[in-house]
């Protein structure tokens, strides 16, 4: 009887556990059915819909990259010009590009380029002559330091259309703003008007000699960023270093500038004679006089022989 009771209790316990399991399964199925059969609420037209945010992680806020500023890069066709006894002048080509250019084409005209080629500075004495007792003599003089021996301006347009006078003066652009420092050896207290008259005279004489040049439409864009220009160096140009300054303007504002160096160097017989004159000036003077006397005697002998 004992084993029958134990088996009966075991069967009863199993039935109770099975009944509990069935009840829990039935409750879960009923809950799922209620969720499926629940009506979806319609949006209220009087209340704006709320945008649902994605559960995906959002990328951190990246800073907006600032717009790159335009800059100019330039160079010259040659960095060294050999000056020999047969030197008759040369042409220098200046070319460059505008980085981060916003121009759509070469004809857009968004930028202005001004190229200034400045020769070796030197001291210069400007004199004024007057008619005194029927003779023209020097009555007044001014001494300027650091006067450019050569000064050429090439631009896309006239300078007064590119920038204001104050901007041009700040960067020594234009004949009116060529750097001429009045030497301390000049007479004391010259009036400003008088100084300007001497300056204008220096510029006028330099222009007459071909040493000061200006070409208002000499710079041409050949693309949205590329440009080129040509500058003539005359035969009487002073030998030495030259600075090629390139300025980039937009709407009267200077955006960027660039400087390239050009060297004019003596070569051959020209270099030998120049070195001889600097190192041994006395012997150079005696040799020059001796050469002139010899040439004169030779010419006299030839003429006498031809006369007989």
DRENFIDO-849355 format. One record per residue (C-alpha): residue number from 1; residue in three letters; chain; x negated, y negated, z negated. Coordinates in Angstrom, 3 decimals. Last residue first. Example, Ala and Ser with C-alpha at 12.3 -4.5 7.8 and 13.67 -1.06 7.14 Angstrom:
BEGIN
+-----+-----+-------+----------+----------+----------+
|   n | res | chain |        X |        Y |        Z |
+-----+-----+-------+----------+----------+----------+
|   2 | SER |     A |  -13.670 |    1.060 |   -7.140 |
|   1 | ALA |     A |  -12.300 |    4.500 |   -7.800 |
+-----+-----+-------+----------+----------+----------+
This chain:
BEGIN
+-----+-----+-------+----------+----------+----------+
|   n | res | chain |        X |        Y |        Z |
+-----+-----+-------+----------+----------+----------+
| 308 | UNK |     A | -100.851 | -110.096 |   98.338 |
| 307 | UNK |     A |  -97.534 | -111.051 |   96.722 |
| 306 | UNK |     A |  -96.756 | -107.431 |   95.905 |
| 305 | UNK |     A |  -99.965 | -107.059 |   93.935 |
| 304 | UNK |     A |  -99.222 | -110.236 |   91.990 |
| 303 | UNK |     A |  -95.695 | -109.012 |   91.197 |
| 302 | UNK |     A |  -96.988 | -105.649 |   89.997 |
| 301 | UNK |     A |  -99.601 | -107.244 |   87.782 |
| 300 | UNK |     A |  -97.058 | -109.580 |   86.198 |
| 299 | UNK |     A |  -94.640 | -106.697 |   85.510 |
| 298 | UNK |     A |  -97.404 | -104.701 |   83.852 |
| 297 | UNK |     A |  -98.449 | -107.658 |   81.722 |
| 296 | UNK |     A |  -94.840 | -108.215 |   80.571 |
| 295 | UNK |     A |  -94.273 | -104.534 |   79.787 |
| 294 | UNK |     A |  -97.502 | -104.453 |   77.782 |
| 293 | UNK |     A |  -96.496 | -107.556 |   75.838 |
| 292 | UNK |     A |  -93.056 | -106.060 |   75.037 |
| 291 | UNK |     A |  -94.566 | -102.737 |   73.942 |
| 290 | UNK |     A |  -97.105 | -104.483 |   71.739 |
| 289 | UNK |     A |  -94.371 | -106.580 |   70.123 |
| 288 | UNK |     A |  -92.254 | -103.480 |   69.451 |
| 287 | UNK |     A |  -95.261 | -101.558 |   68.108 |
| 286 | UNK |     A |  -96.107 | -104.434 |   65.772 |
| 285 | UNK |     A |  -92.512 | -104.558 |   64.472 |
| 284 | UNK |     A |  -92.376 | -100.793 |   63.963 |
| 283 | UNK |     A |  -95.725 | -100.878 |   62.194 |
| 282 | UNK |     A |  -94.368 | -103.471 |   59.778 |
| 281 | UNK |     A |  -90.992 | -101.688 |   59.292 |
| 280 | UNK |     A |  -92.531 |  -98.320 |   58.403 |
| 279 | UNK |     A |  -89.818 |  -96.215 |   56.716 |
| 278 | UNK |     A |  -86.733 |  -98.017 |   58.026 |
| 277 | UNK |     A |  -87.944 |  -98.778 |   61.544 |
| 276 | UNK |     A |  -89.431 |  -95.283 |   61.983 |
| 275 | UNK |     A |  -86.222 |  -93.659 |   60.819 |
| 274 | UNK |     A |  -84.193 |  -95.676 |   63.315 |
| 273 | UNK |     A |  -86.627 |  -94.894 |   66.115 |
| 272 | UNK |     A |  -86.531 |  -91.160 |   65.422 |
| 271 | UNK |     A |  -82.721 |  -91.041 |   65.037 |
| 270 | UNK |     A |  -82.135 |  -92.849 |   68.338 |
| 269 | UNK |     A |  -84.679 |  -90.630 |   70.075 |
| 268 | UNK |     A |  -82.632 |  -87.528 |   69.206 |
| 267 | UNK |     A |  -79.621 |  -87.849 |   66.920 |
| 266 | UNK |     A |  -77.905 |  -90.509 |   64.867 |
| 265 | UNK |     A |  -74.964 |  -89.435 |   62.762 |
| 264 | UNK |     A |  -71.298 |  -90.489 |   62.803 |
| 263 | UNK |     A |  -69.495 |  -88.633 |   60.032 |
| 262 | UNK |     A |  -65.743 |  -87.979 |   59.643 |
| 261 | UNK |     A |  -64.031 |  -87.317 |   56.300 |
| 260 | UNK |     A |  -60.368 |  -86.349 |   55.887 |
| 259 | UNK |     A |  -57.925 |  -88.057 |   53.507 |
| 258 | UNK |     A |  -54.310 |  -87.089 |   52.778 |
| 257 | UNK |     A |  -51.264 |  -89.005 |   51.617 |
| 256 | UNK |     A |  -47.808 |  -88.072 |   50.365 |
| 255 | UNK |     A |  -44.249 |  -89.305 |   49.933 |
| 254 | UNK |     A |  -44.656 |  -93.064 |   50.352 |
| 253 | UNK |     A |  -41.177 |  -94.572 |   50.339 |
| 252 | UNK |     A |  -39.894 |  -96.849 |   53.120 |
| 251 | UNK |     A |  -37.115 |  -94.464 |   54.146 |
| 250 | UNK |     A |  -39.593 |  -91.602 |   54.465 |
| 249 | UNK |     A |  -43.337 |  -92.154 |   54.618 |
| 248 | UNK |     A |  -46.369 |  -89.868 |   55.071 |
| 247 | UNK |     A |  -49.814 |  -91.498 |   54.980 |
| 246 | UNK |     A |  -52.963 |  -90.125 |   56.669 |
| 245 | UNK |     A |  -56.353 |  -91.615 |   55.787 |
| 244 | UNK |     A |  -59.328 |  -90.802 |   58.006 |
| 243 | UNK |     A |  -62.447 |  -91.982 |   56.183 |
| 242 | UNK |     A |  -65.582 |  -92.660 |   58.228 |
| 241 | UNK |     A |  -69.176 |  -91.980 |   57.219 |
| 240 | UNK |     A |  -72.066 |  -93.718 |   58.987 |
| 239 | UNK |     A |  -73.095 |  -95.284 |   62.291 |
| 238 | UNK |     A |  -71.542 |  -98.670 |   63.048 |
| 237 | UNK |     A |  -69.370 |  -98.771 |   66.171 |
| 236 | UNK |     A |  -70.819 | -100.497 |   69.224 |
| 235 | UNK |     A |  -70.000 |  -97.612 |   71.598 |
| 234 | UNK |     A |  -66.303 |  -97.769 |   70.828 |
| 233 | UNK |     A |  -64.397 |  -95.140 |   68.797 |
| 232 | UNK |     A |  -60.966 |  -94.459 |   70.289 |
| 231 | UNK |     A |  -58.213 |  -92.910 |   68.143 |
| 230 | UNK |     A |  -55.841 |  -90.106 |   69.151 |
| 229 | UNK |     A |  -52.649 |  -88.948 |   67.458 |
| 228 | UNK |     A |  -50.949 |  -85.686 |   66.477 |
| 227 | UNK |     A |  -47.890 |  -84.363 |   64.655 |
| 226 | UNK |     A |  -46.498 |  -81.014 |   63.479 |
| 225 | UNK |     A |  -43.467 |  -80.761 |   61.145 |
| 224 | UNK |     A |  -40.256 |  -80.453 |   63.184 |
| 223 | UNK |     A |  -42.319 |  -80.190 |   66.319 |
| 222 | UNK |     A |  -44.631 |  -82.263 |   68.515 |
| 221 | UNK |     A |  -44.343 |  -85.410 |   66.393 |
| 220 | UNK |     A |  -46.101 |  -88.377 |   67.966 |
| 219 | UNK |     A |  -48.432 |  -90.939 |   66.387 |
| 218 | UNK |     A |  -49.559 |  -93.774 |   68.691 |
| 217 | UNK |     A |  -46.391 |  -95.840 |   68.633 |
| 216 | UNK |     A |  -47.756 |  -98.914 |   66.849 |
| 215 | UNK |     A |  -51.315 |  -98.783 |   68.148 |
| 214 | UNK |     A |  -53.777 | -100.995 |   66.258 |
| 213 | UNK |     A |  -57.492 | -101.579 |   66.701 |
| 212 | UNK |     A |  -60.296 | -103.342 |   64.837 |
| 211 | UNK |     A |  -63.787 | -102.627 |   66.243 |
| 210 | UNK |     A |  -62.935 | -103.560 |   69.836 |
| 209 | UNK |     A |  -65.259 | -106.583 |   69.771 |
| 208 | UNK |     A |  -62.286 | -108.959 |   70.153 |
| 207 | UNK |     A |  -60.511 | -107.154 |   67.340 |
| 206 | UNK |     A |  -63.519 | -107.641 |   65.068 |
| 205 | UNK |     A |  -63.576 | -111.358 |   65.919 |
| 204 | UNK |     A |  -59.864 | -111.707 |   65.102 |
| 203 | UNK |     A |  -60.189 | -109.746 |   61.859 |
| 202 | UNK |     A |  -63.073 | -111.941 |   60.693 |
| 201 | UNK |     A |  -61.194 | -115.117 |   61.641 |
| 200 | UNK |     A |  -58.105 | -113.948 |   59.790 |
| 199 | UNK |     A |  -60.188 | -113.380 |   56.681 |
| 198 | UNK |     A |  -61.752 | -116.847 |   56.970 |
| 197 | UNK |     A |  -58.318 | -118.449 |   57.292 |
| 196 | UNK |     A |  -57.028 | -116.376 |   54.376 |
| 195 | UNK |     A |  -59.873 | -117.617 |   52.183 |
| 194 | UNK |     A |  -58.981 | -121.201 |   53.091 |
| 193 | UNK |     A |  -55.342 | -120.697 |   52.156 |
| 192 | UNK |     A |  -56.379 | -119.222 |   48.818 |
| 191 | UNK |     A |  -58.502 | -122.263 |   48.023 |
| 190 | UNK |     A |  -62.218 | -121.666 |   47.482 |
| 189 | UNK |     A |  -63.169 | -121.850 |   43.784 |
| 188 | UNK |     A |  -66.916 | -121.693 |   43.665 |
| 187 | UNK |     A |  -69.008 | -121.285 |   46.775 |
| 186 | UNK |     A |  -69.737 | -117.727 |   47.788 |
| 185 | UNK |     A |  -72.368 | -115.736 |   45.910 |
| 184 | UNK |     A |  -69.743 | -113.930 |   43.838 |
| 183 | UNK |     A |  -68.679 | -112.133 |   46.989 |
| 182 | UNK |     A |  -65.061 | -112.228 |   48.097 |
| 181 | UNK |     A |  -63.796 | -108.690 |   48.441 |
| 180 | UNK |     A |  -62.358 | -107.867 |   51.845 |
| 179 | UNK |     A |  -59.930 | -104.919 |   51.862 |
| 178 | UNK |     A |  -57.814 | -105.095 |   54.989 |
| 177 | UNK |     A |  -54.317 | -106.149 |   53.922 |
| 176 | UNK |     A |  -53.284 | -108.532 |   56.689 |
| 175 | UNK |     A |  -54.801 | -106.191 |   59.256 |
| 174 | UNK |     A |  -52.516 | -103.390 |   58.095 |
| 173 | UNK |     A |  -52.542 | -100.707 |   55.408 |
| 172 | UNK |     A |  -54.647 | -101.409 |   52.317 |
| 171 | UNK |     A |  -52.661 |  -98.928 |   50.133 |
| 170 | UNK |     A |  -51.050 | -101.425 |   47.726 |
| 169 | UNK |     A |  -50.751 | -103.979 |   50.531 |
| 168 | UNK |     A |  -48.602 | -101.653 |   52.621 |
| 167 | UNK |     A |  -46.300 | -100.986 |   49.667 |
| 166 | UNK |     A |  -45.963 | -104.688 |   48.880 |
| 165 | UNK |     A |  -45.326 | -105.557 |   52.542 |
| 164 | UNK |     A |  -42.406 | -103.155 |   52.694 |
| 163 | UNK |     A |  -42.504 |  -99.872 |   54.560 |
| 162 | UNK |     A |  -41.971 |  -98.310 |   58.001 |
| 161 | UNK |     A |  -40.295 | -101.086 |   59.982 |
| 160 | UNK |     A |  -42.939 | -103.659 |   59.024 |
| 159 | UNK |     A |  -45.601 | -101.168 |   60.113 |
| 158 | UNK |     A |  -44.374 | -100.886 |   63.681 |
| 157 | UNK |     A |  -43.448 |  -97.275 |   64.500 |
| 156 | UNK |     A |  -45.061 |  -93.812 |   64.588 |
| 155 | UNK |     A |  -48.387 |  -95.205 |   63.447 |
| 154 | UNK |     A |  -52.032 |  -95.678 |   64.456 |
| 153 | UNK |     A |  -54.227 |  -98.152 |   62.602 |
| 152 | UNK |     A |  -57.945 |  -98.565 |   63.329 |
| 151 | UNK |     A |  -60.581 | -100.266 |   61.182 |
| 150 | UNK |     A |  -64.323 | -100.262 |   61.855 |
| 149 | UNK |     A |  -67.131 | -101.998 |   59.953 |
| 148 | UNK |     A |  -64.848 | -102.102 |   56.923 |
| 147 | UNK |     A |  -65.679 | -105.164 |   54.775 |
| 146 | UNK |     A |  -67.095 | -104.060 |   51.431 |
| 145 | UNK |     A |  -68.332 | -107.501 |   50.352 |
| 144 | UNK |     A |  -67.313 | -110.834 |   51.843 |
| 143 | UNK |     A |  -69.561 | -113.903 |   52.000 |
| 142 | UNK |     A |  -67.977 | -117.230 |   52.866 |
| 141 | UNK |     A |  -69.532 | -120.003 |   54.932 |
| 140 | UNK |     A |  -69.162 | -123.734 |   55.541 |
| 139 | UNK |     A |  -70.672 | -126.443 |   57.736 |
| 138 | UNK |     A |  -72.391 | -124.396 |   60.398 |
| 137 | UNK |     A |  -73.407 | -126.702 |   63.245 |
| 136 | UNK |     A |  -71.870 | -127.869 |   66.495 |
| 135 | UNK |     A |  -73.681 | -131.049 |   67.565 |
| 134 | UNK |     A |  -72.203 | -134.366 |   68.723 |
| 133 | UNK |     A |  -72.819 | -136.123 |   65.445 |
| 132 | UNK |     A |  -71.239 | -133.240 |   63.512 |
| 131 | UNK |     A |  -68.865 | -130.975 |   65.422 |
| 130 | UNK |     A |  -67.857 | -128.183 |   63.059 |
| 129 | UNK |     A |  -68.743 | -124.561 |   62.614 |
| 128 | UNK |     A |  -67.284 | -122.114 |   60.104 |
| 127 | UNK |     A |  -69.219 | -119.101 |   58.967 |
| 126 | UNK |     A |  -68.171 | -115.623 |   57.854 |
| 125 | UNK |     A |  -70.928 | -113.551 |   56.255 |
| 124 | UNK |     A |  -70.323 | -109.792 |   56.075 |
| 123 | UNK |     A |  -71.402 | -107.151 |   53.599 |
| 122 | UNK |     A |  -70.737 | -103.540 |   54.623 |
| 121 | UNK |     A |  -68.048 | -100.861 |   54.557 |
| 120 | UNK |     A |  -68.537 |  -97.729 |   56.711 |
| 119 | UNK |     A |  -65.549 |  -97.188 |   58.972 |
| 118 | UNK |     A |  -61.863 |  -96.831 |   58.143 |
| 117 | UNK |     A |  -59.437 |  -94.773 |   60.248 |
| 116 | UNK |     A |  -55.847 |  -95.411 |   59.155 |
| 115 | UNK |     A |  -53.093 |  -93.004 |   60.227 |
| 114 | UNK |     A |  -49.462 |  -93.895 |   59.483 |
| 113 | UNK |     A |  -46.775 |  -91.225 |   59.723 |
| 112 | UNK |     A |  -43.054 |  -91.924 |   59.553 |
| 111 | UNK |     A |  -40.515 |  -89.249 |   58.686 |
| 110 | UNK |     A |  -36.838 |  -88.600 |   59.483 |
| 109 | UNK |     A |  -37.209 |  -89.471 |   63.155 |
| 108 | UNK |     A |  -35.049 |  -86.577 |   64.362 |
| 107 | UNK |     A |  -36.837 |  -86.413 |   67.731 |
| 106 | UNK |     A |  -39.349 |  -83.768 |   66.610 |
| 105 | UNK |     A |  -36.524 |  -81.520 |   65.482 |
| 104 | UNK |     A |  -34.484 |  -80.505 |   62.436 |
| 103 | UNK |     A |  -36.589 |  -82.512 |   60.037 |
| 102 | UNK |     A |  -36.574 |  -81.339 |   56.446 |
| 101 | UNK |     A |  -40.312 |  -80.623 |   56.304 |
| 100 | UNK |     A |  -41.532 |  -78.504 |   53.404 |
|  99 | UNK |     A |  -45.145 |  -79.166 |   54.475 |
|  98 | UNK |     A |  -45.621 |  -81.948 |   57.015 |
|  97 | UNK |     A |  -48.328 |  -81.066 |   59.521 |
|  96 | UNK |     A |  -51.542 |  -82.540 |   60.889 |
|  95 | UNK |     A |  -53.530 |  -83.766 |   63.845 |
|  94 | UNK |     A |  -56.080 |  -86.534 |   64.388 |
|  93 | UNK |     A |  -57.905 |  -86.578 |   67.720 |
|  92 | UNK |     A |  -61.086 |  -88.647 |   67.880 |
|  91 | UNK |     A |  -62.143 |  -90.150 |   71.213 |
|  90 | UNK |     A |  -65.737 |  -91.130 |   71.957 |
|  89 | UNK |     A |  -67.997 |  -94.082 |   72.597 |
|  88 | UNK |     A |  -70.797 |  -94.711 |   75.060 |
|  87 | UNK |     A |  -73.655 |  -92.846 |   73.345 |
|  86 | UNK |     A |  -76.597 |  -92.639 |   75.756 |
|  85 | UNK |     A |  -79.260 |  -93.414 |   73.124 |
|  84 | UNK |     A |  -77.698 |  -90.793 |   70.870 |
|  83 | UNK |     A |  -74.882 |  -90.853 |   68.306 |
|  82 | UNK |     A |  -73.744 |  -87.334 |   67.401 |
|  81 | UNK |     A |  -70.185 |  -87.168 |   66.057 |
|  80 | UNK |     A |  -69.475 |  -84.866 |   63.131 |
|  79 | UNK |     A |  -66.176 |  -83.689 |   61.596 |
|  78 | UNK |     A |  -64.525 |  -83.012 |   64.920 |
|  77 | UNK |     A |  -60.873 |  -82.777 |   65.974 |
|  76 | UNK |     A |  -59.753 |  -84.415 |   62.761 |
|  75 | UNK |     A |  -57.667 |  -82.947 |   59.937 |
|  74 | UNK |     A |  -54.275 |  -83.313 |   58.288 |
|  73 | UNK |     A |  -51.967 |  -82.014 |   55.557 |
|  72 | UNK |     A |  -48.871 |  -83.923 |   54.432 |
|  71 | UNK |     A |  -46.567 |  -83.193 |   51.520 |
|  70 | UNK |     A |  -42.784 |  -82.961 |   51.248 |
|  69 | UNK |     A |  -41.308 |  -82.257 |   47.851 |
|  68 | UNK |     A |  -39.887 |  -78.798 |   47.116 |
|  67 | UNK |     A |  -36.287 |  -78.721 |   45.901 |
|  66 | UNK |     A |  -36.063 |  -77.530 |   42.326 |
|  65 | UNK |     A |  -35.255 |  -73.846 |   41.746 |
|  64 | UNK |     A |  -32.030 |  -73.513 |   39.763 |
|  63 | UNK |     A |  -32.751 |  -71.803 |   36.447 |
|  62 | UNK |     A |  -31.656 |  -68.149 |   36.131 |
|  61 | UNK |     A |  -28.806 |  -67.414 |   33.685 |
|  60 | UNK |     A |  -29.292 |  -63.899 |   32.332 |
|  59 | UNK |     A |  -27.702 |  -61.089 |   34.308 |
|  58 | UNK |     A |  -24.303 |  -59.944 |   33.002 |
|  57 | UNK |     A |  -23.816 |  -56.487 |   31.484 |
|  56 | UNK |     A |  -20.927 |  -54.622 |   33.074 |
|  55 | UNK |     A |  -17.631 |  -54.837 |   31.221 |
|  54 | UNK |     A |  -16.326 |  -57.230 |   33.788 |
|  53 | UNK |     A |  -14.313 |  -60.122 |   32.544 |
|  52 | UNK |     A |  -10.648 |  -60.311 |   33.301 |
|  51 | UNK |     A |   -9.402 |  -63.638 |   34.563 |
|  50 | UNK |     A |   -6.422 |  -64.797 |   32.557 |
|  49 | UNK |     A |   -3.281 |  -65.381 |   34.553 |
|  48 | UNK |     A |   -1.653 |  -68.704 |   34.140 |
|  47 | UNK |     A |    1.578 |  -68.731 |   32.145 |
|  46 | UNK |     A |    4.771 |  -69.984 |   33.741 |
|  45 | UNK |     A |    4.784 |  -67.167 |   36.309 |
|  44 | UNK |     A |    4.681 |  -64.558 |   33.521 |
|  43 | UNK |     A |    2.953 |  -61.464 |   34.806 |
|  42 | UNK |     A |    4.987 |  -58.252 |   34.844 |
|  41 | UNK |     A |    4.427 |  -55.784 |   31.984 |
|  40 | UNK |     A |    3.754 |  -52.194 |   33.139 |
|  39 | UNK |     A |    6.516 |  -49.886 |   31.889 |
|  38 | UNK |     A |    5.545 |  -46.989 |   29.526 |
|  37 | UNK |     A |    6.052 |  -43.601 |   31.259 |
|  36 | UNK |     A |    2.366 |  -42.767 |   31.358 |
|  35 | UNK |     A |    1.760 |  -43.709 |   27.727 |
|  34 | UNK |     A |    4.790 |  -41.746 |   26.599 |
|  33 | UNK |     A |    3.634 |  -38.682 |   28.520 |
|  32 | UNK |     A |    0.207 |  -38.841 |   26.896 |
|  31 | UNK |     A |    1.774 |  -39.035 |   23.439 |
|  30 | UNK |     A |    3.954 |  -35.992 |   24.147 |
|  29 | UNK |     A |    0.942 |  -33.960 |   25.292 |
|  28 | UNK |     A |   -0.907 |  -34.802 |   22.073 |
|  27 | UNK |     A |    2.053 |  -33.866 |   19.879 |
|  26 | UNK |     A |    2.488 |  -30.524 |   21.697 |
|  25 | UNK |     A |   -1.175 |  -29.659 |   21.239 |
|  24 | UNK |     A |   -0.963 |  -30.439 |   17.505 |
|  23 | UNK |     A |    2.164 |  -28.292 |   17.107 |
|  22 | UNK |     A |    0.617 |  -25.357 |   19.002 |
|  21 | UNK |     A |   -2.469 |  -25.444 |   16.751 |
|  20 | UNK |     A |   -0.344 |  -25.506 |   13.605 |
|  19 | UNK |     A |    1.700 |  -22.516 |   14.864 |
|  18 | UNK |     A |   -1.450 |  -20.543 |   15.693 |
|  17 | UNK |     A |   -2.799 |  -21.195 |   12.191 |
|  16 | UNK |     A |    0.483 |  -20.066 |   10.622 |
|  15 | UNK |     A |    0.575 |  -16.884 |   12.745 |
|  14 | UNK |     A |   -3.004 |  -16.040 |   11.782 |
|  13 | UNK |     A |   -2.192 |  -16.484 |    8.090 |
|  12 | UNK |     A |    0.864 |  -14.215 |    8.401 |
|  11 | UNK |     A |   -1.174 |  -11.523 |   10.159 |
|  10 | UNK |     A |   -3.842 |  -11.684 |    7.442 |
|   9 | UNK |     A |   -1.260 |  -11.521 |    4.700 |
|   8 | UNK |     A |    0.362 |   -8.483 |    6.284 |
|   7 | UNK |     A |   -3.001 |   -6.752 |    6.721 |
|   6 | UNK |     A |   -3.790 |   -7.280 |    3.037 |
|   5 | UNK |     A |   -0.384 |   -5.970 |    2.004 |
|   4 | UNK |     A |   -0.755 |   -2.854 |    4.187 |
|   3 | UNK |     A |   -4.223 |   -2.218 |    2.777 |
|   2 | UNK |     A |   -2.879 |   -2.324 |   -0.739 |
|   1 | UNK |     A |    0.000 |    0.000 |    0.000 |
+-----+-----+-------+----------+----------+----------+
